Amino acid sequence: MTSKSDIEIAQEIIGRSLFLFGAGATKDAGCLISSEMLHDIQKMDLSDPEKEALDFLLSALHYHSSWKNIKERKKPNESNGHQPNIEDLMLLIRRIIHRDSYLPYPITGSWADKINFLEIAWKDLNRTWSPEKSKTLFENLEEKLTARLSNWLNLGKEDTGYLIPISDYLKKSEEKGPTLEFFTLNYDLVFEKHFNRQDETLLNNGFTSGYFEGFVDKTSNTNHRINYYKLHGSINWEKEETGKIKESFFHTDNNRVFVRIDNDIVEEKEIEEFLSIPLGSAHIIFGQGGKFLTVDPFISLLYHFKQKLTQKDVFFVIGYSFFDPYINNMLLEGLSEESIHSKLMVVVNPQFKKENMLAVHEREREDWEDILKNRFIDHLQNIQKSTYLSDLPDFNLLEVSPQKIKIIPKYTKEFFLEYFSDGKGLSSLNEEIEQKEDDVF
């Protein structure tokens, strides 16, 4: 009997797997993670009232996160502790903008006179300000921060070299091999830029002729090797008045020029010229608290995620810090589903290395890997119980067996290089999984 190659074995595990990408998965492309976006705000050109408003909001967020860390007995700078991020800031700004719509506002509306003073200072600075024609201070901040996304996502300058190992795998594997099921929480265009060309579209993002049509069988396009589900939307998605979602721009083959679609007119622009024009309102879920909207394309994307979590046995969770209870619930529910093979969640994130999670004496124990898994589960459960991160923490799932967790404390670039290039990493992992299943029986 001919033994299987590493690539053939890698295909087997990929056929049983899905991949979920968090912000850390595109950091190697030059995209900022959420906390880095928050630090970058200091570089923005803002008026004095805007700067003072941001300082006020950031101090409130730092106080809140510090209080949570104290309550959970975490050190302020601990890698798995609570830290303010850009979505917290956006959520807070939106709640201030709409504060008179919240039920308790008539009672608590004067809780922060500072906000009222800042808004008065903003109006004084803008002498032509009027409620009919002008934006309020916090509406203006919301608009400026959203416009900053193109900088934070390194739009047009993405370095996709770290994805080459996946390209190598696709070249070495059969064209009719299993489709890679990629889910992402990111808005950037890193994967689209790398895998899609005019003559070859390896990545299927659910769009046909510029409009979102959903995901169909790969037989409809033999080039597709990857299904790419953007659960939070994308910086180049735009919602038309009809409700249809279209791609307003995308990369061209030379990766130095964008193509903008406007009223069905296609035109090419140099990147510098393109980015000098406001991108408009991207159809993304950015600091909306509850996260998911019960409308397409978000609801259908969630359906696909839930479906694949049921169908697949191995969940690769890459560059995600687990600070989203909604996503965590779906992952934990998926791990609890009955399956022919044992379910496993492979967590790829240097944040969870033993140096960050364990005391010195714990790292020296023979069973340190088991301790690390349990410490990770503690981290996950604290998030699930958090009233800061979830409106209904009592409904969040908590239980997961350490046997269903594997932690690979590597950066995304390192993981792709080691596991995809020649298939050896995935082949070894498949062997490890099969050995554990044999030990069970």
C-alpha positions in Angstrom: 0.0 0.0 0.0 1.3 3.4 -1.0 1.7 5.8 2.0 0.0 9.2 1.7 2.0 12.3 1.2 2.0 15.2 3.8 -0.1 17.2 1.3 -2.7 14.5 1.0 -3.0 14.1 4.7 -3.2 17.9 5.0 -6.1 17.8 2.6 -7.8 15.3 4.9 -7.7 17.6 8.0 -8.6 20.7 5.9 -11.7 18.8 4.7 -12.7 18.4 8.4 -11.8 22.0 9.4 -12.9 25.6 9.4 -10.7 28.7 10.2 -11.8 31.8 12.1 -9.6 34.9 11.9 -9.4 37.7 14.4 -7.5 41.0 14.1 -4.2 39.3 14.8 -4.5 37.3 11.6 -3.9 40.3 9.4 -1.4 42.2 11.6 1.5 40.8 9.5 0.0 42.7 6.5 0.4 46.0 8.3 -3.2 46.2 9.7 -3.5 47.5 13.2 -5.3 45.5 15.9 -8.0 47.2 17.9 -5.8 48.5 20.8 -3.3 49.9 18.3 -6.1 51.8 16.5 -6.9 53.4 19.9 -3.2 54.6 20.3 -3.2 55.9 16.7 -5.9 58.4 17.5 -3.3 60.6 19.2 -1.8 61.3 15.8 -5.0 62.6 14.3 -5.5 66.3 13.5 -8.3 67.3 15.9 -9.6 70.6 17.4 -9.3 71.3 21.1 -12.9 70.3 21.9 -12.4 67.0 20.0 -9.1 66.3 21.8 -10.7 67.0 25.2 -13.7 64.9 24.4 -11.5 61.9 23.4 -9.4 62.3 26.5 -12.5 62.3 28.7 -13.9 59.2 27.0 -10.6 57.3 27.1 -10.2 58.1 30.8 -13.7 56.6 31.3 -12.8 53.5 29.4 -9.5 53.0 31.2 -11.3 53.4 34.5 -13.9 50.8 33.5 -11.3 48.3 32.3 -9.1 48.8 35.3 -12.1 48.2 37.6 -12.9 44.9 35.7 -9.3 43.8 36.1 -9.3 44.5 39.8 -12.6 42.7 40.2 -11.2 39.6 38.3 -7.9 39.8 40.2 -5.9 40.6 37.1 -2.9 42.9 36.9 -3.4 46.1 34.9 -0.9 45.1 32.1 -1.7 41.4 32.1 -1.9 40.2 28.5 -5.3 38.5 29.0 -6.7 41.3 31.1 -9.3 43.9 30.0 -8.0 46.8 28.0 -9.9 49.6 26.1 -10.1 49.2 22.4 -11.5 51.1 19.4 -14.8 49.3 19.4 -15.4 50.2 23.0 -14.8 53.9 22.1 -17.1 53.8 19.1 -19.8 52.1 21.1 -19.5 54.8 23.8 -19.6 57.6 21.3 -22.8 56.2 19.7 -24.4 55.9 23.1 -23.7 59.5 23.8 -25.0 60.6 20.4 -28.3 58.7 21.1 -28.3 59.1 24.9 -31.8 60.8 24.9 -33.3 57.7 23.4 -32.3 55.4 26.3 -35.1 54.8 28.8 -33.3 56.1 32.0 -32.1 59.3 30.3 -34.7 61.6 32.0 -33.3 60.4 35.3 -29.6 60.1 34.6 -29.2 62.6 31.7 -27.1 65.0 33.8 -24.7 62.4 34.9 -21.9 63.9 32.9 -22.1 67.7 32.6 -18.7 67.5 31.0 -20.3 66.2 27.8 -22.7 69.2 27.7 -19.8 71.6 28.3 -17.8 70.0 25.5 -20.7 70.3 23.1 -21.1 74.0 23.9 -17.4 74.5 23.3 -17.7 72.7 19.9 -20.6 75.0 18.9 -18.6 78.1 20.0 -15.7 76.9 17.8 -18.0 76.5 14.8 -19.9 79.8 14.7 -22.0 78.7 11.8 -23.2 75.6 13.7 -26.9 74.8 13.5 -28.8 71.6 14.5 -30.3 71.4 11.0 -27.1 71.6 9.0 -24.2 70.7 11.3 -23.0 67.6 13.1 -22.7 67.6 16.9 -19.2 67.1 18.4 -19.7 63.4 18.9 -21.3 62.8 15.5 -18.2 64.5 14.0 -15.9 62.3 16.1 -17.7 59.2 14.9 -17.3 60.2 11.3 -13.6 61.0 11.7 -12.8 57.7 13.4 -14.7 55.7 10.8 -12.8 57.5 8.0 -9.6 56.6 9.7 -10.2 52.9 9.1 -8.5 53.0 5.7 -5.3 54.0 7.5 -5.7 51.5 10.2 -6.3 48.7 7.7 -3.2 49.8 5.6 -5.5 50.0 2.6 -3.6 49.8 -0.7 -0.3 49.0 1.1 -1.1 45.6 2.5 1.9 43.2 2.6 0.4 39.8 1.8 3.7 37.9 1.7 2.8 35.9 4.8 0.0 34.2 2.9 2.4 32.6 0.4 2.4 29.3 2.3 -1.3 29.0 1.7 -0.8 29.7 -2.0 2.0 27.0 -2.0 -0.4 24.5 -0.4 -3.1 25.3 -3.0 -0.6 24.7 -5.8 0.6 21.4 -4.4 -2.8 20.1 -3.6 -5.4 18.8 -6.0 -7.7 21.4 -7.7 -10.7 19.3 -6.6 -9.4 19.1 -3.1 -11.5 20.3 -0.1 -12.4 24.0 -0.1 -10.8 26.1 2.6 -13.6 27.5 4.8 -12.3 30.9 6.1 -14.4 33.0 8.4 -13.1 36.4 9.5 -14.1 39.2 11.9 -11.9 41.7 10.0 -12.9 44.4 7.5 -9.6 44.6 5.5 -8.9 43.4 2.0 -5.7 41.4 2.7 -7.0 38.0 1.6 -8.8 39.4 -1.4 -5.7 41.2 -2.6 -3.6 38.1 -2.3 -5.8 35.4 -3.7 -7.9 37.1 -6.4 -6.6 38.1 -9.8 -8.3 39.1 -13.1 -7.6 35.6 -14.6 -8.0 33.6 -11.4 -10.4 34.0 -8.5 -9.3 31.6 -5.8 -11.3 33.3 -3.1 -15.1 33.3 -3.1 -16.4 36.2 -1.0 -20.1 35.7 -1.9 -20.2 38.5 -4.5 -21.2 38.0 -8.2 -20.7 40.9 -10.7 -20.1 43.2 -7.7 -23.2 42.3 -5.7 -23.6 40.0 -2.8 -25.4 36.8 -3.9 -24.3 34.5 -1.2 -22.3 31.3 -1.4 -23.0 28.6 -4.0 -21.4 25.2 -4.7 -17.8 25.4 -5.9 -18.8 23.5 -9.1 -20.2 26.9 -10.3 -16.7 28.2 -10.4 -13.8 25.7 -10.7 -11.3 28.4 -9.7 -12.7 28.9 -6.2 -10.5 27.2 -3.6 -11.5 29.3 -0.6 -14.8 30.4 0.8 -14.3 33.7 2.6 -17.1 34.8 5.0 -16.7 38.3 6.4 -18.9 38.1 9.4 -18.6 41.8 10.3 -18.7 43.2 6.8 -15.9 44.8 4.8 -14.5 48.3 4.2 -15.4 48.0 0.5 -19.1 47.0 1.1 -21.8 49.6 0.4 -25.5 49.3 1.0 -27.7 50.7 -1.8 -31.1 52.2 -1.2 -32.6 49.0 -2.6 -31.0 47.1 0.2 -28.5 45.4 -2.1 -24.9 45.1 -0.9 -22.2 45.9 -3.5 -18.4 46.1 -3.6 -17.7 49.8 -4.1 -14.0 49.1 -4.9 -11.4 46.4 -5.1 -7.8 45.6 -5.9 -6.7 45.2 -9.5 -4.0 42.8 -10.7 -1.0 45.1 -10.3 -2.0 45.8 -6.7 -1.1 49.5 -7.2 -4.5 50.6 -8.5 -8.0 50.3 -7.2 -11.2 50.0 -9.2 -14.2 52.0 -8.0 -17.7 51.0 -9.0 -20.1 53.9 -8.9 -23.5 53.7 -10.6 -22.2 50.7 -12.6 -19.3 52.8 -14.0 -15.8 51.2 -13.5 -12.8 53.5 -13.4 -9.2 53.0 -12.4 -7.4 55.3 -10.0 -3.9 55.3 -8.5 -3.9 54.4 -4.8 -2.9 57.9 -3.6 -5.6 59.5 -5.7 -8.2 56.9 -4.6 -7.5 57.4 -0.9 -7.7 61.1 -1.2 -11.4 60.7 -1.8 -13.7 59.9 1.2 -14.6 56.2 1.0 -18.2 56.8 2.1 -20.0 54.8 4.7 -18.7 51.2 4.7 -21.3 48.5 5.5 -19.6 47.1 8.6 -20.4 46.2 12.2 -18.0 48.6 14.0 -18.7 49.2 17.7 -22.4 48.4 17.6 -22.4 46.5 20.9 -24.7 43.6 20.1 -22.6 43.1 17.0 -24.9 41.3 14.6 -27.8 42.6 12.6 -30.7 40.4 11.7 -30.5 41.3 8.1 -28.6 40.1 5.1 -25.8 39.6 4.5 -25.0 39.3 8.2 -27.7 36.8 9.1 -26.8 34.5 6.2 -23.1 34.7 7.0 -23.9 33.7 10.6 -26.0 30.8 9.3 -23.0 29.5 7.3 -20.8 29.9 10.3 -23.2 27.9 12.5 -23.7 25.3 9.8 -19.9 24.8 9.4 -19.4 24.6 13.1 -21.8 21.7 13.2 -20.3 20.0 10.1 -16.6 20.4 10.9 -14.6 18.7 13.6 -11.6 21.0 13.9 -11.9 24.8 14.4 -8.7 26.7 13.8 -9.1 30.0 15.7 -6.3 32.4 14.6 -5.4 35.8 16.0 -8.6 36.1 18.1 -8.5 37.1 21.7 -12.0 35.7 22.6 -13.4 39.1 23.8 -16.7 38.6 21.8 -19.2 36.5 23.9 -21.5 36.1 20.9 -18.8 34.4 18.8 -17.6 32.4 21.8 -21.1 31.0 22.3 -21.1 29.8 18.7 -17.7 28.2 19.1 -18.6 26.5 22.3 -21.9 25.3 21.0 -20.1 23.9 17.9 -17.7 22.0 20.1 -20.6 20.4 22.0 -22.2 19.0 18.8 -22.2 15.3 18.3 -19.7 14.1 15.7 -18.1 11.0 14.3 -14.7 12.4 15.2 -13.8 14.2 18.3 -14.2 18.0 18.1 -11.2 20.2 18.7 -10.5 23.9 18.8 -7.0 24.9 17.8 -6.2 28.3 19.3 -3.4 30.0 17.4 -2.3 33.1 19.3 1.0 34.1 21.0 -1.1 35.9 23.7 -1.7 32.5 25.2 1.9 31.3 25.5 2.8 29.8 28.9 5.0 32.8 29.8 1.9 35.0 29.7 -0.5 32.6 31.4 1.4 30.6 33.9 3.6 31.3 37.0 7.2 30.3 36.8 6.8 27.2 39.0 3.8 26.1 36.8 5.9 26.3 33.6 8.3 23.8 35.1 5.7 21.1 35.8 5.4 18.1 33.5 1.7 18.8 33.1 2.1 22.5 32.2 0.2 22.0 29.0 -2.9 20.8 30.9 -2.6 23.8 33.3 -2.3 26.1 30.3 -5.5 24.8 28.8 -7.4 25.2 32.1 -6.0 28.7 32.5 -7.2 29.5 28.9 -10.7 28.2 29.8 -10.7 30.4 33.0 -9.9 33.4 30.7 -12.7 32.4 28.3 -15.2 31.9 31.2 -14.4 35.2 32.7 -15.3 36.9 29.4 -18.5 34.9 29.2 -19.5 36.0 32.6 -18.6 39.7 32.1 -21.4 42.2 32.3 -19.1 44.7 30.6 -18.8 42.6 27.4 -22.3 41.1 27.3 -25.8 42.4 28.1 -27.0 38.9 29.1 -24.0 37.1 30.6 -26.3 34.6 32.4 -27.2 33.2 28.9 -23.7 32.7 27.7 -22.2 29.3 27.4 -19.3 28.4 29.8 -18.4 24.8 29.7 -15.8 23.2 27.5 -13.5 20.2 28.1 -9.7 20.8 28.1 -9.5 17.7 25.9 -11.2 19.8 23.1 -8.6 22.6 23.3 -5.2 22.8 21.7 -3.1 25.9 22.1 -0.4 26.8 19.5 1.1 30.1 20.8 2.5 31.3 17.5 2.0 34.4 15.4 -0.1 33.9 12.3 2.9 34.2 9.9 4.7 31.5 11.8 1.7 29.2 11.9 1.1 29.5 8.1 4.7 28.9 7.3 5.0 25.8 9.6 1.7 24.2 8.9 0.8 25.1 5.2 4.0 25.4 3.1 4.6 21.7 2.6 1.7 20.3 4.6 4.0 18.8 7.2 2.5 20.8 10.1 -1.0 19.9 9.2 0.0 16.3 8.6 1.6 16.0 12.1 -1.4 17.7 13.7 -3.8 15.2 11.9 -1.6 12.3 13.3 -1.8 13.8 16.8 -5.6 14.1 16.6 -6.0 10.5 15.3 -3.7 9.2 18.1 -5.8 10.9 20.8 -9.0 9.4 19.2 -7.3 5.9 19.3 -6.4 6.4 22.9 -10.0 7.2 23.8 -11.1 3.8 22.4 
